[in-house]
Amino acid sequence: MSDVYCAQCGEPWDYFGLKHGDVTPAEGRRVLAGEGCPRCHFGQACDTCHGTGRLQSSAGRCHTCFNSHVITLVTLMRGEERWIIQGSTTAKTPRGRVIDNPTWAPFPDTERFECRDGWAMCKRALCPDCESDFCPVCHGTGKRASKEAPYLEDLLESALEATDDPDALLELL
């Protein structure tokens, strides 16, 4: 099977994967219906900054987020909110660094999960150590300005080429 392209951001998705577990069945239907994909937050994220609200900077490498401008914080759900950086560590960002009053990313992607210490929650926040410029297209909001689907024709061509049942595909549109 071939790739199907997101109508909102042009991201390639494997057609078989859309139907068999790369995304939830509801997300797969939304991708094929032209609403967008998880990468572009179903057409809601800015195309220039990919929903972070900040531009990629080539000047200096941030040791906390590695120039992605977004970090994942985690907290245990025990009544207190103590947000700790999750993920890789360096000498400048030791494991267990607490972030007080984080600035949440435009699309925080909150997720709850069970760990050995009980239930926890992780959430995306803007990196406190980055000093990058705000995106000029979305003005730092991370949200997409227009609602049009610039890659709709690519989606239609690629989906029709990838499917064995074009009638079922046309029902989604």
C-alpha positions, -999 to 999 in steps of 0.1 A, spaced: 0 0 0 11 36 -5 11 67 15 -20 89 20 -12 126 25 -29 148 51 -51 174 35 -41 200 61 -3 196 65 8 172 38 22 147 62 24 112 46 5 84 64 5 47 55 -30 37 43 -28 3 59 -16 19 92 -46 43 91 -69 13 89 -50 -10 112 -37 6 144 -13 35 136 -41 58 149 -75 52 164 -103 43 140 -119 77 146 -86 95 138 -82 74 107 -116 84 94 -108 121 101 -75 118 81 -93 102 52 -121 128 54 -96 156 50 -99 171 85 -62 167 92 -40 143 112 -26 141 147 6 159 136 -13 191 127 -38 186 155 -65 180 128 -59 213 110 -57 234 142 -19 238 144 1 265 126 20 252 96 50 274 102 58 265 138 40 232 140 19 244 169 47 255 193 42 293 187 80 297 183 103 296 154 131 271 151 163 288 160 197 278 146 215 301 171 227 280 200 213 246 210 189 244 240 200 216 263 165 213 277 144 208 246 170 205 219 155 234 199 120 219 197 107 246 221 84 221 238 91 198 267 70 171 284 63 176 321 50 149 344 33 150 378 19 124 401 -19 128 407 -18 130 444 -33 165 449 0 184 446 11 198 413 49 194 410 58 193 373 91 175 366 108 173 332 103 139 316 127 124 290 164 127 283 188 144 307 221 163 303 244 179 327 224 211 323 190 195 327 193 169 355 166 143 360 140 155 384 142 192 376 111 209 388 94 236 366 74 260 387 44 277 370 50 262 335 36 279 304 16 253 286 20 247 249 -9 257 226 -17 220 222 -7 205 256 -17 169 247 -26 159 283 -22 122 289 -29 102 321 -11 69 328 -4 45 356 32 41 369 48 24 398 41 54 421 4 55 411 -15 76 385 5 103 368 -2 129 341 21 143 314 15 175 295 34 195 270 48 229 280 69 256 264 106 253 272 116 278 300 152 279 288 146 288 251 148 324 240 135 321 204 113 344 184 75 341 183 61 327 150 52 357 128 23 337 112 4 328 143 19 355 166 29 329 192 -5 312 196 4 280 177 -30 280 161 -36 279 124 -49 311 107 -68 297 78 -93 268 77 -87 258 40 -71 224 32 -41 231 9 -33 195 4 -69 182 -3 -61 173 -39 -30 153 -28 -52 134 -2 -78 125 -28 -53 113 -53 -32 93 -28 -62 78 -10 -79 67 -42 -47 51 -54 -41 33 -20 -76 19 -14 -92 -13 -27 -127 1 -20 -131 36 -34 -168 36 -26 -161 33 11 -136 62 8 -160 85 -10 -186 79 18 -162 96 42 -160 128 21 
